[in-house]
Structures are given as C-alpha cells and as structure tokens.
Amino acid sequence: CHVLAPADGKVVVVERTLEKQILHEERIQISIFMSPVNVHINRAPVAGLVKSFTYHPGKYLVAWHPKSSDKNECTSMVISMANGIEILVRQIAGAMARRIKWYVEEGATLEQGQEFGFIKFGSRVDVFLPLDAEVLVEPGSKTRAGKTVLAELPCK
C-alpha cells in the first residue's frame, strides 16, 4: 500500500523516533518542510477513517527546527486504514504560518489524496508510520502532495 506525500515541499527528516503526544510508541517519522513558495494544501497520505483529530496550541519556531514537532502549534490526525494500520499526520505551524486550517473531524472518512487542510506560509507536515514501512524518500527529496510515494506499507 502506497503512502503518499501529504504536502508539497522537501523531506527534512526520516528517522525512527518515539512519538510521545498521541501514539506513545516507536514510529518512522517523515517530515516535509513547505517553504513560503510551496503550495500549502495538505492531502491525506492514505485512505481511511479519522480515528482522532486534535488541535494543540503552541509556539511558532521555524518549521525546519527539530523541536518544532513538539513545541509548535499543530494538529494531530490518526488515520485508521481498512487493514487496521494506523498512521499519524501532524500539521505544524512555522514562524510565519501561525494559521492552520483543517476540513476534517473525528469519524470522517478520507480518500487517499483528498484535501484535508492547509497551512499558511512556511510550515511542516510530519507523517508517523509503523516500523515495518519501507521508506522510499530521504532528506532532500522533493515531494508533491498526493503524488509522491513516501513509503510502502504491508497491505495485509
């Protein structure tokens, strides 16, 4: 199963990490930085049910800063795929952004590539995948929302 990029931009992080806010488990994190010149529409990387959606107020560090994932204003959305796999998508406001918009709520069904929100100006989107995901991008890779394949997951 393909995991598509949720945003236009550049991959700035690909690493194994402990996701502490929502999932509370080890995941593969892929982070995409959107510069002020990128299109800032965010799209669902996979199809599934929005299991949870949370808004977190916070700071406005520059979006490429490593701590921006933990400290900045953000939204966190868990998508449960038909096969039971869950992924987390986090929209993170940057120093200039300060405005996250979303069009989904808990219980909504998303199609892969469906627009679910946007962030104004420079910002970032993180995707947290299961550890058995086969990552197909690396830091520096350019992405197009709903087009670039970030990773493959077992389709079960």
C-alpha positions as CSV (number, residue, x, y, z in Angstrom):
1,C,0.0,0.0,0.0
2,H,1.4,3.4,-1.0
3,V,1.8,6.2,1.5
4,L,1.6,9.5,-0.5
5,A,3.1,12.8,0.5
6,P,0.6,15.0,2.4
7,A,2.4,18.2,1.2
8,D,4.4,19.8,-1.5
9,G,7.9,20.5,-0.2
10,K,11.2,18.9,0.8
11,V,11.8,16.0,3.1
12,V,13.8,17.2,6.1
13,V,13.6,14.3,8.5
14,V,13.5,10.5,8.0
15,E,14.1,8.7,11.3
16,R,12.9,6.2,13.9
17,T,11.5,8.1,16.8
18,L,9.3,7.7,19.9
19,E,6.1,9.6,19.1
20,K,5.1,11.0,22.5
21,Q,2.0,13.0,22.1
22,I,-0.6,10.7,20.6
23,L,0.6,7.2,19.7
24,H,3.1,6.8,22.5
25,E,5.2,4.3,20.6
26,E,8.2,4.0,18.2
27,R,7.4,5.0,14.7
28,I,9.2,6.1,11.5
29,Q,8.9,9.8,11.2
30,I,9.0,11.5,7.7
31,S,8.9,15.3,7.9
32,I,8.2,17.6,4.9
33,F,9.1,21.3,5.1
34,M,6.9,23.6,3.0
35,S,8.7,26.8,2.1
36,P,6.7,30.0,1.6
37,V,6.7,29.4,-2.2
38,N,5.2,25.8,-2.0
39,V,1.5,25.1,-2.4
40,H,0.3,24.7,1.2
41,I,-2.7,22.4,0.7
42,N,-2.4,19.2,2.7
43,R,-3.7,15.9,1.4
44,A,-4.5,12.5,3.0
45,P,-1.5,10.2,2.6
46,V,-3.7,7.1,2.9
47,A,-7.4,6.3,2.7
48,G,-9.2,5.6,6.0
49,L,-11.2,6.7,8.9
50,V,-10.1,9.7,11.0
51,K,-9.8,7.9,14.4
52,S,-8.8,11.0,16.2
53,F,-8.2,14.7,15.5
54,T,-6.6,17.0,18.0
55,Y,-5.6,20.7,17.9
56,H,-2.6,21.7,20.0
57,P,-1.8,25.4,20.7
58,G,1.9,26.1,20.9
59,K,4.9,28.2,19.8
60,Y,6.0,29.3,16.4
61,L,9.6,28.1,16.0
62,V,10.8,27.9,12.4
63,A,9.3,24.8,10.9
64,W,12.6,23.1,9.9
65,H,13.7,23.3,13.6
66,P,13.9,19.8,15.1
67,K,11.9,20.8,18.2
68,S,9.0,22.3,16.1
69,S,7.3,18.9,16.0
70,D,7.0,19.0,19.8
71,K,6.7,22.7,20.6
72,N,4.8,24.5,17.8
73,E,1.1,25.0,17.2
74,C,-0.2,21.9,15.4
75,T,-2.9,19.4,14.6
76,S,-2.6,15.7,15.0
77,M,-4.8,13.3,13.0
78,V,-4.7,9.5,13.3
79,I,-6.0,7.7,10.2
80,S,-7.1,4.1,10.6
81,M,-6.7,2.2,7.2
82,A,-9.2,-0.6,6.2
83,N,-6.5,-3.1,7.1
84,G,-6.2,-1.8,10.6
85,I,-2.9,0.0,10.2
86,E,-2.8,3.4,11.8
87,I,-0.7,6.4,10.7
88,L,-0.4,9.8,12.3
89,V,-0.3,13.0,10.3
90,R,0.7,16.2,12.0
91,Q,0.3,19.8,10.5
92,I,2.9,22.1,12.2
93,A,2.7,25.9,12.0
94,G,6.0,27.6,11.4
95,A,7.4,31.0,12.4
96,M,5.5,32.8,9.6
97,A,2.5,30.5,9.3
98,R,0.5,30.9,12.5
99,R,-2.6,29.7,10.8
100,I,-3.6,26.1,10.4
101,K,-6.9,25.2,8.7
102,W,-8.5,21.8,8.5
103,Y,-11.6,20.4,7.0
104,V,-11.9,17.1,8.8
105,E,-13.1,15.8,12.2
106,E,-13.1,12.6,14.1
107,G,-15.2,9.9,12.4
108,A,-14.7,11.4,8.9
109,T,-13.7,9.1,6.0
110,L,-10.8,10.2,3.8
111,E,-9.9,9.1,0.3
112,Q,-6.2,8.9,-0.5
113,G,-5.0,12.3,-1.8
114,Q,-8.1,14.1,-0.5
115,E,-7.5,17.6,0.7
116,F,-7.9,17.8,4.4
117,G,-6.4,21.3,5.2
118,F,-3.7,23.8,4.6
119,I,-1.1,25.9,6.5
120,K,-0.3,29.4,5.5
121,F,3.4,30.3,4.5
122,G,6.4,28.2,5.7
123,S,5.3,25.2,7.7
124,R,5.8,21.4,8.1
125,V,3.8,18.2,7.9
126,D,5.0,15.0,9.8
127,V,3.9,11.5,9.0
128,F,4.4,8.8,11.6
129,L,4.4,5.3,10.1
130,P,4.7,1.7,11.5
131,L,8.2,0.4,11.9
132,D,7.7,-2.1,9.1
133,A,7.1,0.7,6.5
134,E,9.6,0.6,3.5
135,V,10.7,4.3,3.2
136,L,11.3,5.4,-0.4
137,V,12.4,9.0,0.3
138,E,15.4,10.6,2.0
139,P,16.2,14.0,3.4
140,G,16.4,16.4,0.5
141,S,13.8,14.6,-1.6
142,K,11.2,16.9,-3.2
143,T,7.6,16.0,-2.7
144,R,4.2,16.7,-4.4
145,A,1.1,16.4,-2.3
146,G,-1.0,13.4,-3.3
147,K,1.6,12.3,-5.9
148,T,5.0,11.4,-4.4
149,V,5.1,8.0,-2.8
150,L,6.9,8.3,0.6
151,A,6.7,4.7,1.7
152,E,5.1,1.3,1.2
153,L,3.1,-0.4,3.9
154,P,2.1,-4.1,4.1
155,C,-1.4,-4.2,2.6
156,K,-2.4,-7.3,4.8
